[in-house]
Amino acid sequence: MNKKIIISDRSKIHMEAHKNDFFYDWQEIVKNYEQEGYFSDLSNQSEKLIIHSPEPIGISSLVGTDENSEIVYAKRKERKIYTRFVKNRVGSKTNSFVVILNRTRNNNNHYLLVTMFPGTGAYKEPEDPTILTKRELIESLLFWENHALVFDKSTIDYTTITPICPYKDLYNGLPINNFRKLNIFKGEQH
């Protein structure tokens, strides 16, 4: 059975940061994939889908970083948490995009669009309030140590830009080095 994807006003506000990343109107993309049945097998409360398009769909702004990268932190417009950004880089064209959905309380066949963006995914950002476990926080911190979004001044609240990691105290008391030794990202693509 096809599932209905709900695009709320909150979704539209959230998607302001991603709308220029897509080559086509993101709402039309959702409608087209919904009509083609891409969401018909949804069954979980929260769903993260990676959809591969036959043609380029947009520009992925998630890139790997190293010690030579110029890193800053800032809040994106309409966001409450800090994001790690890299300056003087460009994203890459991609045929894939990520869709994150939450099932509505009243109807198991209706899902709210949380976000969508070009690329194959990422971990939650360290300050994300939906991080529930220590392991999830460690995975997020490790991922975002070596990844960032391409700095795009049109999506950033300039009053929040800082070169200092605003969530550095999240590392306190966590066995980060033990997880690095386990190489928890081995074989994963982001």
N, C-alpha and C positions, 0 to 999 in steps of 0.2 A: 504494500500500500504506500502510495506517495505521501510524503510528509510535507507539511506547509511550513515555509520559512517566513518568519515574521521579522520585518525590518522596522524596529521601533524608532521613535524620535531620538532616544538615547543612542541607538545604533548609528543613526545618521550623524549625530554630533561626534561620536567616537571615530567614525570613518573619515571625517574631515582630514585627519592626519595621513590617511592612506589613499585618498581619491586620486591624487596625481601620480601614484605609483602604477596605476592600471592604464593600459592603452585604450580601454573601453570603459563605459559607465559601469561601475561596480554593481549597481542595483540591477542593471540589465543582465550582467553575468550571473548573478544569483538566480534571477527569474529563468534564464535559459537553462541552467544546470538543474534547477528544480523541475522544470517541464520535461527534461530528458531523463528524469528519474534517478539522478545521482544521490539523492537524499532518502530514497525509499527504504533502505535497510537500516536506518538509524534506530537504536534501541536503548542507548544509555542516557542517563540524565545530562551528561556533558559529552559532547562529541568534538573531536578534532579530525578533520579530513584534509588530506593532501590530494588535490585534484590536478591531474596532468592534462593540459590542453593540447590539441594538435598544432596550435600555432602560438607564438609568443603572446603572453597575456599582460606582461608588465615588467617593471624593473624591481628586482629584489634589492632592498636597501641594507640588508644584513650582510656584513663582511667580516672576515677574520682580521685580527689585529696582532701587532707584535710590539716590542719595546721601542721601535722607531715611530710608531703611530702617534699622531697628535690627538689626544683624548680629552674630551670635556664631558661634563654631565649637565643635564638640563631637564626640565619638565616640558613635555610636549603640551601644546595648547589643549585645553579641556582634559588634562590628566593631572593626577595628584601625586604621582611617583616620579622619581628620577630615572632617566634613561642614559645609557652610556653611548656617546657619539664619537665618531672619528671624523676629523677634518681632512680636507684635501683628498678625498676619495670619491669614487663614483660607484653606483650599484651596477648590477649586471642584468641583462635581459634574461627572462625566464619563461618557460612554458607552464610552470607549476604555480599553484597558489594554495594557501591554507585558509580553511574556513573553520571557525570555532563557534559552536552552537550550544545552547542550553534548552532542554525541554521545558515547556511551560507547565505550570502547576495544574492547570485545568484540563489540558488535552494532551494525551501522549503522542498525538500525531502533529503537534505544533512545536516548532523550535524557534527560539529567539536567536537572531544573529548577534553574537558577541563582538566578533571582529573577523576580518579577512584581510589578507595581504599577499602580494606576490612572493614566491619562494617556496621552500620546503619545510620551513618551521624554525622554531627557536624555543628555548626554555623561557619560563616565566621570568620576569625581571625580579631582582632580589627583594624589592620592596612590595611586590605584589601581595595584597592581603589574602589572596586565595591559596597561598603556599601554606600547607597544613602540617608538613613533617620536616624534621631536621634534615633528612636525606634529600628531600625536594629543595630545601634551601641551599644545601651544599652543592647540589647539581646546578642550580641556578647561578650561584656565585662562581663556580668553576667555569661554566659556559661563558658568562659575561666578562670574565677576566680576559678572554681571548677573542671576543666578538663585540661588535658595536654596530649601531645604525649609522648610515652615512649622514653627516651633519647637513641638515636642510633648514635654513633659517626661516622658511615659511611655515614650518610646523612647530617651532620652538617658542616658548615664553622666554624672551631675552632676559627678563629680570631674574631668572633662576640659573643662568649659566655659571658653572664653577669648574675649575680644573681639579678640585679635590673631591674624591669619592665621598658622596654624602651618606652612603650606607656602609662605610668601612667598619663600624662597630658590629655589624651583623656577623663578621668573621670571628668575633671574640668567643672563645670557648668551644669553637667547632673543630672537629678533627679533619680539617681541610687536607692536610698533607697525607693522611691515611687514604683519603679518597683519590688523591693524585696518584699515589702508588698503585691503587687498584685499576687506574686508567678506565674509569667508568664510561668514558666516551668512545672507547675503542670500537671501531666499525660503524659508529653512528654518523649520519650525514645531517648537516643543518644548513 
